Amino acid sequence: MSADARDGLVPLLFVVDVELVFWIRLKGDEYTGKDILDKGQVFVKPVSLEAQFATPRWGIELPPRATA
């Protein structure tokens, strides 16, 4: 491989690596969140911005709120 080809390949590999890290991070958060919810944990504040952000992206539904 020539030096010119390596010089062009290094930035491309860097960008691909950074994108892969972000994708793994986002999917890891999703899998961790789903696992925690499957084990019986619930959102403390189901109307919070975090819960509203996570539910459609993770493909989950929040259980109906208990009324006392």
Secondary structure, 3 states (H helix, E strand, C coil): CCHHHHHHHHHHHHHHHHHHHHHHHHHHHHHHHHHHHHCCCCCCCCCCHHHHHHHHHHCCCCCCCCCC
